[in-house]
């Protein structure tokens, strides 16, 4: 006789039974293991074979003509099912990467400066050792300076006032007068964030915070097509001012294909930018 698992649950009825993925995997693994470890000489009764085939199909019962054929079919099917369920179990066991909070980062750097080992630091903050090592090795073991927003930059509240002014069909000069800012500042802010129809204060503030991070990769090092055009004109003895003016004339609406002459000079003479 085949030894059945305790409280078996069909895999196709996992959601209706209210079980988690790991409990379903355990039930099926226990049932398949008990079946495949049965001695080959042990006869399989037709009623048990019908039950087993019904278990895989998701229905409790059924009729079979050949008990041996059903047993072989079930054994092969369960071997494949165990392989798939093992992969599912591995995927479920993967940890979700949770970023460090600013308080945790400061705590890690404080303990690191005190000379504590990485293992003790990871245990104190309740995180993995590999995560702590990755945080400490990003800047070569030197704590980066805490970022802060410049007092002259637009704040989130000012960007929300800009968004409300655009929704009220106010002019750029009226918005600038209300915020006590230059109209050119408001105009650049709206233009770089999609224009009057697509401007969103929260998205604009996130983009400004991300773009303010330094150091940044040089524009010529990240844009290969623009770099090739600049190199071609330099080989023709063009000056950086001529190249910048020519690029702006060729692509007046696409700022990604334009570059200032200061950037070209920095790329030529400042090797630290790796352009």
Secondary structure, DSSP 8 states (H G I E B T S, - for coil): -----TT---GGGHHHHT--HHHHHHHHHHHHHHHHTS-TTS---HHHHHHHHHHHHTSS----S-HHHHHHHHHHHHHHHHHHHHHHHHHHTS-------HHHHHHHHHHHHTT--HHHHHHHHTS-HHHHHHHHHTTTT---------TTS--HHHHHHHHHHHHTT--HHHHHHHHT--HHHHHHHHHTTT-TTT--HHHHHHHHHHHT-SS---HHHH-HHHHHHHHHHHHTT--HHHHHHHHHHH-SS-GGG---HHHHHHHHH-GGG--
